[in-house]
Amino acid sequence: MKTHVPPALYAVDLSGCTDLIDRASAEIMAAFCAALRRAGATVVHELFHSFPGTGLTCVLILSESHAILHTWPETGTVNIDIFSCSPRLKSLEAIDELRRSFGAQHVTVQEILRADGHHPDVISRSA
């Protein structure tokens, strides 16, 4: 019998990122993609936008769902959301790799279990 693993969203705040300020946008995007791939993600599309004189937003569309990264180099802050519908994706491994890569001094991770629209035992009811 298979054990069902519900989809989960990891909402991550990295602060005190000492290795963020001097990194080019393309380098940050590459680190983000590489960390997700090493954690088991299949990246099907990647997009990023640099905000002149400030941060970066990266969006990865994954076969497993999606991942988003926002940076604020001026404050040494990175916010990451990773949503996965697959237990194959080891989100916490990707988060730890990114923590090391950006030199984060503080990490906050929230795991939020999400409803699964494909699981036959889930019944949606309106109030």
N, C-alpha and C positions, 0 to 999 in steps of 0.2 A: 504494500500500500504506500502511495506517495503522500508525503506530508506537504500540505500547502503552505507556502511562504507568501504572506501578503506583500504587495508593493510597499516600498518605503521611500520617504523623502528625507534626505539628510540636509539640514540647514546648518551651515558652518560659518563661524566668524573667526578669522585669523587676525590677530593684532600684534603690534610691535614687530612687523615684518621688516627686518633690517636689510634683507637682500632684494627688496622690491624697487626701491627708488631709482636705481641706475639701470634697470633692465628695459630693453626695448619691447614694444608691444608684441612683435613677432616672436620674441624669445619667451615671453609669458604664455602666449597662445600655444607654442610648441610644448612647453612644460606641462600645461593643462591637458593637452591632447595625449601626450606620452603617459602621464600618470593614469589617466582613465583607461587607455589601452592596456597598460601593464596590469591594471586591476580587473581586466576581463571585458571591458566595453568594446563594442563594435561601433566606431564613429562612422556615420553615414553622411554627415554634412557638418561643416564648421564655418562659423561666421564670427568676425570680431569687428568692433568699432572703437577707435581711439578718440578720446575727447581731448582736444588740443590743450596742452599745458596741465593736464590732470590725468584722469584714470582711463580705464579700459573695461569694456564689457565683451565677454566671450560667450558664445552659445554653441553647444555641441548637440546635434541631434544624434541619438544613439539608437541602435536596434533595440536596446533595452529600455529606452525612453529619452531622457535628456539630462544635460548638465549645463550649469550657467556659472560664470565667474565674473565678479565685479571688483575692480581695484581702485584704491585711493592711495597712490604712492605718497602724497603729501602728508598723510597721517599714518602710513604703514599698515593700512587695513585692507583685507581681502574678504569678500563674502562669496560663498560657494553654495549652490543648491545642486544636489544630485538626486534625481528621481529614477528609480529602477523597478522594473516589473520582473526582474530575473535574479534569482539567488546566485547566479554565476558571476555577477558583477560585485566585486569586493570593494564597495564604496569607501569603507574605513581605511583600506590600504591606500587608495588614491588620496584621501584626505591627509593621511600621515606623510605620504611622499610630498605633497604640496606644502605641508607645514614645514618640512625640512628644506625644501627648495626655496621658499620665500623667507626663511629664517624667522618664523613666527615665534614670538615669546609667549603668547597666550592663545589658547584654542578653546572655542565653545562649539560643541556638536549637539544638535537636537535631532533625534530620530522620530519621525512622525509616520506612523503606519497609515496607509491610505486604503480606501475602498477599492476592491478589485471587481471591475465590471465584467470580467470573463469567468470568474469562479462560480460554478453552478450552485453552490450552497449559499451564496449571498443573495438576499432578497431585499430589494429597495422598497421602502414604504414612505409615503408622504404623510406629513402631519395635517 
